[in-house]
């Protein structure tokens, strides 16, 4: 798994270059100006269209504007809002929130444009089951220009990236997070959660887009209201610190986030990168996924659905993601409180950090730091050296907020030394490990290796040939709340014992809604690639991967984040050029629509037949 994860990191390093994010921002700004500030149109006319004031039952399509928006939102308003935001803040610091907002604003323009394009080129041969998305845009659009073969090739390429994203970020990421928080709350094995999710998702997706739209139309408003109420309740008890939280968000967007407690710090560049990535993952702006759901909308005016789509990033990022960020930052969950009081366990003395050597099967020497006494384990016949320390008792605060230690709990301590880490703007690093509670011997922590030659800890590389070693900042052990569990922990800090259960319910709802919509996105990719005959097999594989994600193969935030980043990044690389190629077509239709609306040529129907 380490080799696979390292390979993903290498690929993502090329995909998620800073200049790619600059291109995305520039594209969003381009369509913002070209459309005449389409964000304003979305918040005004888009609301009217969504409410049904322009619905015409005689128009082609399978679902209403509201159901299409709900289906698209069910894919975007998901674990990314609870877990993805938490990951961004945990790695990038408060400044990541600012860059989420920027993506939310420009994302409204990206979403309006890509959905307008898909509506212009969607296939309505079967009015009750239309097909659309970037693959149909590029295939049909280039066919009209006499470049059908090129368009078909690009469409196939997009579908391949779509399927990668569907089974990773849209499926496995959701299942893994729900499995993790369910284990945290109930001690239920993750695979049982995966099995339950697979059954529920299967029952919904069998009914196709109409059932997905119907379920989403009920589920999305309910879960959004539920989550907003939870977040506002927490924030109402922390009103005094909200101004300071906003100040830290703006300051840390352009300056390093100061390390403290359980937070190792975040450079401004790290905040930019993770804020952008997590916001893109959550809102899917420019990714090309939402147009697939919107293409099923019942309308004769392609631009009207593009206007509706502009509401998605606003609801998803500006509203829901912001609430999650404020809850985490205002409750002190990021740093775990002040000093030792925020720790879950305290070592009687600071364990040493040791340098270990080993040789892989190819005879290559490796070096790594491990916390505690070097201990050799045998995995598949190969000796592996880990650090090994006695498990300290959990503190009173730790027991109240997280309960007793459970076997396989992910934990960490903070060490410092060796110079500046460019990613964190500090000299700190997180030493991660796993709680082991054997039946016949004392409980202990098995610490992961920190590879000296790992690109993320380059600042420690020189220490491999010196006597200088990192040391624990304090003899404190923290539970590693990953993704959604960090948000639950934040609510627990305000309402002990409540947050875990509330986030558990919200996580299940958000994950199910996201997985059913992404299953449809992947299904449309399969239809484009292979035809309707392959849809049944795809749905079986899709549901099986839900169980795979919770079977223990993927175990850390870093691994699941790499998987989701791969799919999101690949889709952006293919979809942004499609948007730019057909941008003129979309903008001509956009201005033509609002010109006719201004002249009174577009009438309200309010759902009445002509």
QUIUR-V941800 format. One record per pair of residues at least 6 apart in sequence whose ideal C-beta (glycine too) atoms are under 7 Angstrom apart, sorted by sequence separation. I is the first residue (numbers start at 1). GAP is how many residues later the second one is. D is the distance in Angstrom with one decimal. If there is no record, write none. Layout:
# QUIUR-V941800
I|GAP|D + I|GAP|D
This chain:
# QUIUR-V941800
32|6|6.6 + 48|6|6.9 + 124|6|4.7 + 142|6|6.2 + 182|6|5.5 + 183|6|7.0 + 259|6|3.4 + 284|6|5.6 + 299|6|5.6 + 328|6|5.9 + 336|6|3.0 + 340|6|6.5 + 359|6|5.6 + 360|6|6.4 + 421|6|6.3 + 437|6|4.6 + 463|6|6.8 + 492|6|6.8 + 554|6|5.2 + 596|6|5.2 + 32|7|6.9 + 89|7|5.6 + 123|7|6.2 + 183|7|5.5 + 204|7|6.0 + 205|7|6.7 + 235|7|6.8 + 258|7|6.5 + 280|7|6.9 + 335|7|6.6 + 336|7|6.7 + 376|7|5.2 + 377|7|5.3 + 420|7|5.9 + 421|7|7.0 + 436|7|6.6 + 450|7|6.0 + 491|7|6.5 + 492|7|3.8 + 63|8|7.0 + 88|8|4.2 + 89|8|6.9 + 122|8|5.3 + 123|8|4.4 + 142|8|5.6 + 143|8|5.7 + 204|8|6.4 + 257|8|5.8 + 297|8|4.8 + 357|8|6.5 + 358|8|5.6 + 419|8|6.0 + 421|8|6.5 + 435|8|7.0 + 436|8|5.5 + 452|8|6.0 + 453|8|6.3 + 481|8|4.6 + 491|8|2.7 + 492|8|6.0 + 526|8|5.2 + 527|8|6.7 + 55|9|6.4 + 122|9|6.5 + 123|9|6.8 + 142|9|2.9 + 256|9|6.4 + 257|9|4.1 + 376|9|5.4 + 377|9|6.0 + 418|9|6.4 + 452|9|5.6 + 490|9|6.8 + 526|9|5.8 + 55|10|6.8 + 122|10|3.3 + 141|10|6.5 + 180|10|6.8 + 256|10|6.8 + 357|10|5.5 + 394|10|6.3 + 417|10|6.3 + 435|10|6.0 + 436|10|5.3 + 460|10|7.0 + 489|10|6.8 + 179|11|3.4 + 182|11|4.5 + 204|11|5.5 + 256|11|5.3 + 294|11|5.0 + 374|11|5.4 + 375|11|5.6 + 394|11|5.8 + 416|11|5.0 + 488|11|4.6 + 491|11|6.3 + 52|12|6.8 + 139|12|4.5 + 256|12|6.1 + 355|12|6.2 + 356|12|5.7 + 375|12|7.0 + 416|12|4.9 + 433|12|4.6 + 434|12|5.2 + 452|12|4.4 + 488|12|4.8 + 491|12|6.4 + 523|12|5.5 + 526|12|4.6 + 52|13|6.9 + 119|13|6.8 + 123|13|6.0 + 138|13|4.9 + 139|13|5.3 + 255|13|5.8 + 374|13|6.7 + 375|13|3.5 + 415|13|7.0 + 433|13|5.8 + 52|14|6.7 + 118|14|4.4 + 122|14|6.1 + 179|14|4.3 + 254|14|5.5 + 257|14|6.6 + 355|14|6.0 + 356|14|5.6 + 373|14|7.0 + 391|14|6.3 + 414|14|5.6 + 415|14|5.7 + 433|14|4.0 + 50|15|5.2 + 118|15|5.6 + 121|15|5.4 + 178|15|5.8 + 179|15|5.8 + 253|15|6.9 + 294|15|5.4 + 370|15|6.9 + 372|15|4.0 + 373|15|5.1 + 433|15|5.9 + 488|15|3.7 + 523|15|6.2 + 49|16|5.5 + 50|16|5.4 + 118|16|6.8 + 121|16|4.5 + 138|16|4.7 + 139|16|4.1 + 353|16|5.4 + 354|16|5.6 + 370|16|6.0 + 371|16|4.3 + 372|16|5.2 + 414|16|6.4 + 415|16|5.4 + 431|16|6.2 + 432|16|4.8 + 487|16|5.6 + 522|16|6.5 + 138|17|5.2 + 370|17|3.3 + 372|17|3.5 + 118|18|6.9 + 253|18|6.1 + 353|18|5.5 + 356|18|5.2 + 371|18|6.4 + 412|18|4.9 + 413|18|5.0 + 50|19|5.7 + 118|19|5.7 + 121|19|4.5 + 175|19|5.4 + 178|19|6.5 + 252|19|5.9 + 290|19|6.2 + 412|19|6.0 + 431|19|6.5 + 484|19|6.0 + 114|20|6.9 + 117|20|4.9 + 121|20|5.7 + 135|20|3.8 + 351|20|5.6 + 354|20|5.4 + 412|20|4.7 + 519|20|6.7 + 522|20|6.4 + 351|21|4.3 + 412|21|6.8 + 429|21|6.7 + 175|22|5.5 + 290|22|6.3 + 410|22|6.8 + 411|22|5.3 + 135|23|4.8 + 484|23|5.0 + 519|23|5.3 + 134|24|5.2 + 135|24|5.3 + 410|24|6.2 + 411|24|5.9 + 408|26|6.1 + 409|26|4.1 + 358|27|5.8 + 408|27|6.5 + 285|28|5.4 + 407|28|6.2 + 429|28|6.0 + 283|29|6.6 + 356|29|4.7 + 406|29|6.9 + 407|29|6.6 + 283|30|4.4 + 405|30|5.3 + 407|30|4.1 + 515|31|7.0 + 405|32|6.8 + 283|33|4.8 + 354|33|6.9 + 423|33|6.4 + 282|34|5.9 + 283|34|4.9 + 411|34|6.1 + 282|35|6.3 + 279|38|5.5 + 351|38|4.7 + 405|38|7.0 + 421|38|4.9 + 282|39|5.9 + 420|39|6.0 + 419|40|4.6 + 418|41|5.4 + 429|41|6.9 + 279|42|6.8 + 371|42|6.5 + 418|42|4.5 + 391|44|6.1 + 347|45|5.3 + 418|45|4.9 + 428|45|6.7 + 346|46|5.7 + 345|47|3.8 + 345|48|6.3 + 432|48|6.3 + 345|49|5.3 + 346|49|6.5 + 344|50|5.6 + 345|50|6.2 + 418|50|6.7 + 344|51|6.1 + 417|51|6.6 + 343|52|6.2 + 390|52|6.5 + 391|52|4.1 + 417|52|6.7 + 418|52|6.0 + 345|53|6.3 + 391|53|5.4 + 417|53|3.9 + 344|54|3.4 + 390|54|5.6 + 391|54|5.5 + 416|54|6.3 + 417|54|5.7 + 389|55|6.3 + 415|55|4.2 + 416|55|6.6 + 341|56|6.5 + 388|56|5.8 + 389|56|5.1 + 415|56|6.2 + 415|57|5.3 + 416|57|5.3 + 344|58|6.3 + 388|58|6.3 + 389|58|6.9 + 414|58|6.8 + 415|58|6.6 + 413|59|5.6 + 414|59|4.5 + 371|60|4.9 + 386|60|5.0 + 387|60|3.3 + 386|61|5.9 + 353|62|6.0 + 386|63|7.0 + 413|63|6.4 + 60|64|4.5 + 413|64|5.7 + 413|65|7.0 + 39|66|6.5 + 42|66|5.7 + 61|66|6.9 + 62|66|5.4 + 411|66|5.6 + 412|66|5.5 + 60|67|3.8 + 62|67|6.0 + 411|67|6.4 + 62|68|6.6 + 411|68|5.6 + 412|68|4.9 + 39|69|4.6 + 61|69|6.1 + 411|69|5.6 + 38|70|6.7 + 39|70|6.7 + 42|70|6.4 + 60|70|6.4 + 409|70|5.9 + 410|70|3.9 + 38|71|5.3 + 263|71|5.1 + 263|72|4.9 + 410|72|6.5 + 262|73|5.8 + 32|74|6.3 + 35|74|6.4 + 38|74|4.8 + 261|74|3.4 + 262|74|4.1 + 483|74|6.0 + 260|75|4.9 + 261|75|5.0 + 372|75|5.8 + 482|75|4.2 + 261|76|6.6 + 371|76|4.3 + 29|77|6.0 + 32|77|4.2 + 35|77|6.8 + 370|77|5.2 + 402|77|5.3 + 28|78|2.8 + 31|78|4.2 + 261|78|6.6 + 28|79|6.5 + 31|79|6.5 + 370|79|5.6 + 262|80|6.4 + 25|81|6.0 + 28|81|5.0 + 245|81|6.2 + 261|81|5.3 + 368|81|3.7 + 369|81|4.4 + 28|82|4.9 + 31|82|4.6 + 368|82|5.8 + 27|83|6.6 + 368|83|4.9 + 369|83|6.8 + 242|84|6.9 + 245|84|4.6 + 368|84|6.0 + 245|85|5.3 + 366|85|6.9 + 367|85|4.5 + 392|85|5.7 + 209|87|5.0 + 242|88|6.1 + 401|88|6.4 + 241|89|5.2 + 235|91|5.8 + 401|91|4.9 + 231|92|3.8 + 235|92|6.7 + 238|92|4.0 + 401|92|6.5 + 227|93|6.6 + 231|93|7.0 + 234|93|5.0 + 238|93|6.4 + 79|94|6.5 + 83|94|4.5 + 75|95|6.6 + 79|95|4.9 + 228|95|6.4 + 235|95|6.2 + 401|95|6.2 + 78|96|6.1 + 224|96|6.8 + 231|96|5.3 + 400|96|5.3 + 234|97|6.6 + 367|97|5.0 + 79|98|4.5 + 369|101|6.5 + 355|109|6.8 + 169|112|6.0 + 355|114|7.0 + 353|116|5.3 + 353|117|5.0 + 353|118|6.6 + 350|121|6.8 + 350|122|4.6 + 350|125|4.5 + 349|126|6.4 + 347|128|3.8 + 346|129|5.9 + 158|130|6.6 + 346|130|5.9 + 347|130|6.7 + 345|132|3.9 + 343|133|3.5 + 344|133|5.9 + 340|134|6.4 + 343|134|6.4 + 344|134|5.5 + 343|135|6.0 + 344|135|5.0 + 340|136|6.0 + 71|141|5.7 + 71|142|5.1 + 74|142|4.1 + 336|142|6.0 + 70|143|6.9 + 77|143|6.5 + 68|145|6.9 + 71|145|4.5 + 74|145|6.5 + 63|146|6.5 + 67|146|3.8 + 70|146|4.1 + 74|146|5.0 + 62|147|5.5 + 63|147|6.5 + 70|147|4.6 + 73|147|5.1 + 77|147|6.3 + 62|148|5.7 + 67|149|6.7 + 63|150|3.8 + 67|150|4.7 + 70|150|4.5 + 264|150|6.1 + 66|151|6.4 + 98|151|5.3 + 97|152|4.7 + 98|152|6.1 + 262|152|6.7 + 270|153|5.2 + 333|153|6.3 + 94|154|4.4 + 95|154|6.6 + 99|154|6.5 + 134|154|4.1 + 270|154|7.0 + 94|155|4.8 + 98|155|3.6 + 133|155|6.6 + 267|155|6.2 + 267|156|6.0 + 333|156|5.5 + 95|157|3.2 + 134|157|6.5 + 267|157|6.3 + 333|157|3.6 + 94|158|4.4 + 95|158|4.0 + 133|158|5.2 + 266|158|6.0 + 267|158|4.0 + 328|158|6.6 + 93|159|5.1 + 132|159|6.2 + 133|159|4.0 + 265|159|4.1 + 266|159|6.7 + 328|159|6.3 + 331|159|4.6 + 132|160|6.3 + 264|160|5.0 + 265|160|5.2 + 327|160|6.6 + 333|160|5.8 + 265|161|3.5 + 332|161|6.6 + 95|162|5.9 + 133|162|6.2 + 264|162|6.1 + 328|162|4.6 + 331|162|4.4 + 94|163|5.9 + 132|163|2.4 + 265|163|6.0 + 324|163|5.8 + 327|163|5.0 + 331|163|5.6 + 93|164|2.8 + 131|164|6.7 + 264|164|4.0 + 327|164|6.5 + 130|165|5.7 + 259|165|6.8 + 264|165|6.4 + 130|166|5.7 + 264|166|5.5 + 259|167|4.1 + 256|169|3.3 + 259|169|5.2 + 95|171|6.7 + 93|172|7.0 + 99|172|6.5 + 114|172|6.8 + 93|173|3.2 + 95|173|6.2 + 99|173|5.3 + 103|173|5.8 + 118|173|3.5 + 122|173|4.4 + 92|174|4.6 + 111|174|5.3 + 114|174|6.1 + 91|175|6.6 + 96|175|4.6 + 100|175|4.9 + 104|175|6.4 + 110|175|4.4 + 115|175|6.4 + 119|175|6.9 + 95|176|3.3 + 99|176|3.1 + 103|176|3.8 + 107|176|4.9 + 110|176|4.2 + 115|176|4.7 + 118|176|6.6 + 119|176|6.4 + 98|177|6.6 + 99|177|5.1 + 103|177|6.0 + 114|177|5.1 + 118|177|5.0 + 92|178|4.8 + 93|178|5.4 + 96|178|5.0 + 97|178|6.5 + 100|178|6.7 + 107|178|3.0 + 91|179|6.5 + 92|179|3.9 + 96|179|3.4 + 100|179|4.0 + 104|179|6.5 + 111|179|6.2 + 115|179|4.6 + 95|180|6.9 + 99|180|6.8 + 103|180|6.6 + 92|181|7.0 + 92|182|3.6 + 96|182|7.0 + 103|182|6.3 + 120|182|4.8 + 91|183|5.0 + 92|183|5.8 + 119|183|3.4 + 88|186|4.4 + 116|186|6.0 + 119|186|5.0 + 88|187|5.5 + 116|187|5.4 + 119|187|6.4 + 88|190|3.7 + 115|190|5.8 + 116|190|3.2 + 87|191|6.3 + 115|191|4.5 + 85|193|6.1 + 113|193|7.0 + 84|194|4.5 + 112|194|4.7 + 115|194|3.8 + 112|195|6.4 + 84|197|5.5 + 112|197|5.6 + 80|198|6.8 + 84|198|5.2 + 111|198|4.7 + 112|198|4.1 + 111|199|5.7 + 80|201|5.2 + 81|201|5.6 + 111|201|5.4 + 80|202|3.5 + 108|202|4.5 + 111|202|5.7 + 108|205|4.9 + 76|206|6.2 + 107|206|3.6 + 108|206|6.0 + 76|207|5.5 + 76|208|5.3 + 75|209|6.8 + 104|209|4.9 + 104|210|6.6 + 107|210|6.5 + 104|213|3.2 + 75|214|6.5 + 103|214|6.4 + 104|214|4.5 + 75|215|6.9 + 262|216|4.8 + 100|217|5.7 + 101|217|6.6 + 72|218|4.3 + 75|218|6.9 + 187|219|6.0 + 72|221|4.3 + 100|221|5.5 + 71|222|4.3 + 72|222|5.9 + 293|224|6.2 + 68|225|5.9 + 68|226|5.0 + 293|227|6.7 + 68|228|6.1 + 97|228|4.5 + 292|228|7.0 + 68|229|3.8 + 292|229|4.9 + 65|232|5.6 + 289|232|5.1 + 292|232|5.0 + 63|233|5.3 + 62|234|4.7 + 63|234|6.2 + 64|234|6.0 + 65|234|6.8 + 61|235|6.2 + 63|235|6.5 + 81|235|6.7 + 94|235|5.8 + 61|236|5.1 + 62|236|6.8 + 76|236|5.8 + 85|236|5.1 + 89|236|6.1 + 61|237|3.0 + 68|237|6.7 + 72|237|6.8 + 60|238|6.9 + 61|238|5.9 + 77|238|6.9 + 86|238|6.9 + 59|239|5.2 + 69|239|5.4 + 73|239|5.9 + 77|239|5.3 + 81|239|4.6 + 85|239|4.3 + 89|239|5.7 + 59|240|5.1 + 65|240|6.7 + 72|240|5.8 + 76|240|4.5 + 81|240|5.4 + 85|240|5.6 + 59|241|4.2 + 69|242|6.5 + 73|242|6.4 + 82|242|6.0 + 86|242|6.2 + 65|243|5.2 + 73|243|6.8 + 77|243|5.8 + 81|243|5.8 + 56|244|6.4 + 90|244|6.9 + 89|245|6.1 + 54|250|6.2 + 21|255|5.0 + 49|255|5.1 + 16|257|6.9 + 234|257|5.6 + 237|257|5.6 + 49|258|6.0 + 50|258|5.2 + 27|259|6.8 + 49|259|5.3 + 234|260|4.8 + 16|261|6.4 + 46|261|4.3 + 50|261|6.8 + 230|261|6.7 + 24|262|5.8 + 45|262|5.5 + 46|262|5.1 + 46|264|5.5 + 42|265|5.7 + 46|265|5.1 + 41|266|5.5 + 42|268|2.8 + 41|269|6.9 + 42|269|5.3 + 39|271|6.5 + 43|271|6.9 + 38|272|5.9 + 42|272|6.9 + 230|272|5.2 + 227|279|5.2 + 226|280|6.2 + 287|281|6.2 + 223|283|6.4 + 281|283|5.9 + 288|283|5.6 + 287|284|4.7 + 306|284|7.0 + 287|285|6.0 + 223|286|4.1 + 286|286|5.8 + 303|286|5.4 + 223|287|6.1 + 281|287|5.1 + 288|287|3.6 + 302|287|6.1 + 303|287|5.4 + 277|288|6.2 + 280|288|5.9 + 287|288|6.2 + 286|289|6.2 + 219|290|6.3 + 223|290|6.7 + 286|290|5.9 + 303|290|3.7 + 301|292|6.4 + 220|293|6.1 + 286|293|7.0 + 219|294|5.2 + 216|297|6.2 + 184|301|5.2 + 215|301|6.7 + 216|301|6.7 + 301|301|7.0 + 180|302|6.2 + 180|303|6.8 + 181|303|4.9 + 181|304|5.0 + 212|304|5.3 + 180|305|5.9 + 212|305|6.5 + 177|306|4.8 + 177|307|4.8 + 181|307|6.1 + 212|308|5.5 + 201|311|6.5 + 205|311|5.6 + 209|311|5.8 + 200|312|5.8 + 204|312|4.8 + 197|314|6.8 + 201|314|5.0 + 205|314|4.6 + 185|315|4.6 + 197|315|6.8 + 201|315|5.8 + 205|315|7.0 + 184|316|6.5 + 185|316|6.3 + 201|318|6.6 + 185|319|4.9 + 181|322|6.3 + 182|322|6.3 + 181|323|5.7 + 181|326|5.3 + 178|329|5.1 + 177|330|6.5 + 178|330|5.9 + 178|333|4.6 + 177|334|6.8 + 205|334|5.8 + 175|336|6.7 + 174|337|4.0 + 174|340|5.1 + 174|341|5.3 + 202|341|4.8 + 201|342|5.9 + 170|344|6.2 + 171|344|5.5 + 170|345|6.7 + 198|345|4.4 + 201|345|6.5 + 171|347|6.0 + 170|348|2.8 + 198|348|4.2 + 197|349|5.1 + 198|349|5.4 + 170|351|6.8 + 166|352|4.9 + 194|352|5.2 + 195|352|5.7 + 194|353|4.2 + 166|355|5.5 + 167|355|7.0 + 194|355|6.3 + 166|356|3.4 + 191|356|6.4 + 194|356|3.1 + 193|357|5.6 + 194|357|6.9 + 162|359|6.3 + 163|359|5.4 + 191|359|5.2 + 162|360|6.5 + 190|360|3.9 + 191|360|5.2 + 163|362|5.2 + 190|362|6.8 + 162|363|4.3 + 159|366|3.9 + 159|369|5.2 + 159|370|5.1 + 171|371|6.3 + 175|371|4.5 + 179|371|3.8 + 155|373|6.2 + 156|373|6.4 + 172|373|5.9 + 176|373|4.7 + 171|374|5.7 + 175|374|4.2 + 176|374|6.3 + 167|375|6.7 + 171|375|6.2 + 175|375|5.4 + 172|377|3.7 + 167|378|5.3 + 176|378|5.7 + 176|384|5.1 + 173|387|5.4 + 135|390|7.0 + 173|390|6.7 + 133|391|5.8 + 172|391|6.3 + 173|391|4.5 + 131|393|6.1 + 135|393|4.8 + 168|395|4.2 + 169|395|3.5 + 87|396|5.7 + 90|396|6.3 + 131|396|6.3 + 168|396|5.3 + 86|397|5.6 + 86|398|6.7 + 168|398|6.5 + 169|398|5.0 + 168|399|4.5 + 169|399|5.8 + 83|400|3.0 + 86|400|4.0 + 83|401|3.9 + 86|401|5.1 + 82|402|4.5 + 164|402|6.5 + 165|402|2.9 + 164|403|4.4 + 165|403|6.0 + 79|405|6.0 + 82|405|5.0 + 161|406|6.9 + 164|406|6.0 + 165|406|5.3 + 161|409|3.9 + 162|409|6.3 + 161|410|4.6 + 161|413|5.4 + 158|416|4.6 + 157|417|5.6 + 158|417|6.6 + 82|421|6.5 + 82|424|6.6 + 154|424|7.0 + 82|425|6.1 + 79|428|6.3 + 82|428|6.4 + 81|429|6.8 + 79|431|5.6 + 78|432|4.4 + 79|432|5.4 + 77|433|6.5 + 78|433|6.2 + 78|435|6.4 + 79|435|6.6 + 78|436|3.3 + 74|439|3.6 + 75|439|5.3 + 74|440|6.3 + 138|440|5.0 + 134|441|5.2 + 137|441|6.0 + 141|441|5.4 + 74|442|6.7 + 75|442|3.5 + 74|443|4.7 + 75|443|5.5 + 134|444|5.0 + 72|445|7.0 + 137|445|6.0 + 71|446|5.5 + 114|461|6.9 + 117|462|6.8 + 114|465|5.6 + 117|465|5.2 + 120|465|6.5 + 113|466|6.0 + 120|466|6.8 + 117|468|6.9 + 117|469|4.7 + 120|469|6.0 + 87|470|5.8 + 113|470|6.7 + 116|470|4.5 + 113|473|5.2 + 116|473|6.2 + 87|474|6.2 + 116|474|6.1 + 24|548|6.6 + 16|549|6.4 + 27|549|5.8 + 56|549|4.4 + 12|550|6.0 + 54|550|5.7 + 55|550|5.6 + 57|550|6.4 + 53|551|5.1 + 54|551|6.0 + 55|551|6.9 + 58|551|6.0 + 24|552|6.6 + 27|552|6.6 + 31|552|6.8 + 35|552|6.4 + 55|552|4.6 + 57|552|5.2 + 58|552|5.5 + 9|553|6.0 + 12|553|5.0 + 16|553|5.5 + 23|553|6.7 + 27|553|6.7 + 34|553|5.1 + 53|553|5.8 + 5|554|5.3 + 8|554|4.0 + 12|554|6.0 + 15|554|3.6 + 52|554|6.7 + 56|554|6.8 + 8|555|6.8 + 11|555|6.4 + 15|555|6.7 + 35|555|5.6 + 52|555|5.6 + 5|557|6.1 + 12|557|6.4 + 8|558|5.9 + 15|558|6.7
